[in-house]
Amino acid sequence: MPHRTRMKVRFADLDPYDHVNHARYLTYFESARIEALDEIGFGMDAMKADGVQIVLVELTVRYRRAAGLHDELEIETWVEEIGAATSRWRQRATLDGETVAEARIYAAFTDLEGRPRRAPEGFAEAVASFDPPPE
């Protein structure tokens, strides 16, 4: 089962058309990834203390429908692939079961100076708990 995070749309998230601004989805997706990592013991503070960070290399978002004020979105997060020093993530924002936006993320592990580093020990096993949602 993917990790699930609920987010309520606030007035500040809206564009002039009263839809969630496209850039806000990046914040929603990032918050959900951080929450998922915290839950499996690989939060930003824990990894930083271990001298490692996970950085985004590439992010693609596809928008499917609009969401508006007071809508409650569910963000699903899962890891599609884990390599020695990289990972590919997927995320989906849904509203009442309908897909609003989808993200594909490519991330790399580095040390605190930005040099490539292997994934922390146990990371692959921990993120394996985020299975893809049923189609």
N, C-alpha and C positions, 0 to 999 in steps of 0.2 A: 504494500500500500504506500502511495506517496505521502510525504509529509504534507500536512494541511495547515494553513494559516488563514484566519479570517480578518478582513480589513473593511472598515466602513468608510465610504466616500465622504469626504468633508468638503465644505464650500471652497476652501483654498485649493482643492484639487481640480477644480473645474476650469474649462476654457470659456471664451466668450459665447460659445454655443450651448453652454450648460452640460457639456459632456466632460468626462474625465480627460484632462489634457494628456496627450500621448506620452509626454516625458514623465508624468507621474507614475506610469506603469513600471518604469525603471526603478523607481523608489519602492514601489510595492514588491516587485520581484526581489530586489536586494534585501529588503527587510525580511521577507519570507526565507531566503537562503540563509541569512544570518541566524534567524530563529531555529531553522532546521539544524544548522551546525552546532548551535548552543545545546540543543536537546541531545545530541549524540556525543557531547564532550569535546568538540573541536571548535568551540567559540573563538572569536577573534582574539580575546585576551589570553586564552589558553594556548593558542598557536603562537602568538607573539612571545609569550613567556618561554616557549620552546624554540624560539628563534626562526620561526617559519611564518609565512603568510601565503594566502591564496589570492591571486590577482586575476582579474578578467583580462582576457586576450581578445575575445571577440564576443559580440552580443547582437543577436538578430531578433526582432520582435515583429510578429504579424498581428494586426488588429482585425477583429472579426465583427464586432458590434459595439455600440456605445453603452457606457454605464453613466449614471447620473447621481445627483445628490442623494445621500442617505442609502444608496444601494450598498448591500453587504456582499463583497466579493470573497470568494474562496480561492486561495492561491495554492495550487498543488506543485510540489517540488520533488524531483527525483533525479538520480544520477544515471545517465545513459551508458557512460563508459568511464572507466578509471584506468589511467596508465601509470607508469612509474613516477612521472612528475606533472601529469596533466589530468584534467577531468572534463567531461562533457555533461552538462546539465540540461534538463528540460524543465520548463515551468508553464503552468496554464492558469489563467484567471478565469473563473466561471461566475456566472450570476444565474441563480435558479437553475443550475445544471447546464446552462448554455455557455459555450466558450466565448469569452470577450476578447482575450488576447493570449498569445502564446509566445514564449521566449526560448531560444536556443543559446546556450552559453558555453564558451570554451574558456577554461581557466587553467592557470599554471601555478605551481608552487615555487616560491623563491625564498631565499634567506631575507633577513631584514634590510639588506643592502640591494636587493633586487636580482641577485644571482640565482640561476635555476637550482632547484633542490628537489630531492625525492619527496613524495607524499609522506606525511608522518606515519609512523608505525601504527597499524590498526585502523587507519583512515578508510581504506578500501572495504574492510569488513563492516565498519560502522555505517558507511553510506549505502551499503548493500541492503540495509533495512528500508530504504526508500525505493520500493518497487514501482515500476510504471503503473499508471492507473489502467483499469480494463478499458479496452477500446469500445 
